Amino acid sequence: MSMTEKLKNTLHDQVESWEKQLDEQKAKLKKEYAENKAADSREALFEDSKEKIEEKVEQLKRKISAAKSQIEEMADA
């Protein structure tokens, strides 16, 4: 095998190695992207749930306040 052939084979092997590394890095990036997207979705869901719970708490506070006022009015009558 000539020196040129050896060099071509070496370079070809190196390129294949780099392509494999590139594919591995792409797979890692895709996995991280999916994980981050899921985390963002969870965070958005958490925020939505938090807002709904806070609204329910406020509604209950208003109901309690109204009930207390009504009880006081009945007691005064």
N, C-alpha and C positions, 0 to 999 in steps of 0.2 A: 504494500500500500504506500502510495506516495505521500509526501509531506503535505501536499495540498489536500488530499483526501482525508488525512488525519485531522487537519485543521477544520475542514468542512464538517466532519463528524463531531468534533469537539464543540464547534459553534452550534451545530444542530442540537446536540444534547443540552447545551446551555440554554438555548432558546426554549426547548421543551420544558426544562426545569423552571424557567421564568414563567412560562405560560401556566404551568401547574400552580406555582406560587400565586400568580394573578387570579386564577380560578378559586383558590383557597381564600384569598383576601376578599374576593367578591362575595363568596358564600358567607364569610364572617360579617361583612358589611350588611348583607341582606338580612342576616339573623339579628344583628344589632338594630337595624332599622325596624324590623318587625317587633322586637322587644320594646323599643322606644315608642312605637306607634301604639302598642297595647298599653303601655304605661300612660301615655297621653289620654287614651280612651278611658282608662280606669280613673284618671284624675278628673276628666270631664264628667264622668258618671258620678264620682264622689261629690264634685261641686254641685251638680244638679240635685243630687239627693240631699246634700246639706241645705240647699236653698229651700227645697220642699219641706224639710223638717223644720227649718227656721220659720217658714210661713205657718205651718201647723202649730208651732209653739205660740206664735203671735196670735193666731186665731183662738187658741185655748185661753191665752191671757185675757183677750177681749171678752170671751164668754164668761170667764171667772169674774172679771170686773163687773160685767153686766149683771151677773147673778148676785154678786155681793150688794150692788146698788139696789137691786130688786128686794133682797132680804132686808136691807136697811129701811127701804120705803114701807115694807110690810110691817116691820117692827115699830115704825113711827106712827102708823095708822091706827 
